[in-house]
């Protein structure tokens, strides 16, 4: 059970796919974990429940930070929750595992909302406003044998994520996939996405993947 104050995006299929991958992948179970774009704190709570020795959760939204703190307290997990922009609050720190389920839905415009519910999913016209930054920043906060687990839609360019992480020196593979029906946001944007050639005109589902990037030991 997770608490959620108004305005915080609820965990969806991508969250639970990533949570399952978190439980299944070999990583230093007692190490340090960083959850970027934590939202309700679902993944941070899951990592702590799996036995992570130290868990930090970050979100730019004040409401999400409050919600994550409430959920950490309710589940009696000692999670450090910070407000900030991606890895900025933990500059100079290193983690054994970074998990992230960022906004990745292609939007009408490149400008990312500063407020409102759409900030939880809008990620620029190609859906990569956060993904590209995560690919560039995360290697700097991983220990030499660290791992990244990142959820995204295939509509936002899995191949580009793969290439960017490899360029940062990570070994990359896809460890989980799930096809899900379009939710209300993508259903409303179907015509726009079809006109861009991102989806077929009659498409009504998307594939979500979990990408793993591992530092060379």
Secondary structure, DSSP 8 states (H G I E B T S, - for coil): -----TTS----HHHHHHHHHHHHS---TTSEEEEES-TTTHHHHHHHHTT-SEEEEEES-HHHHHHHHHHHHHTT--EEEEESSGGGGGTT--EEEEEE----B--SSSS--SSSGGGGTB--TTS-TTHHHHHHHGGGGEEEEEEEEEEEEGGG-HHHHHHHHHHTTEEEEEEEEEEEE--HHHHHTHHHHHHTTSS-TT--EEEEEEEEEEE--
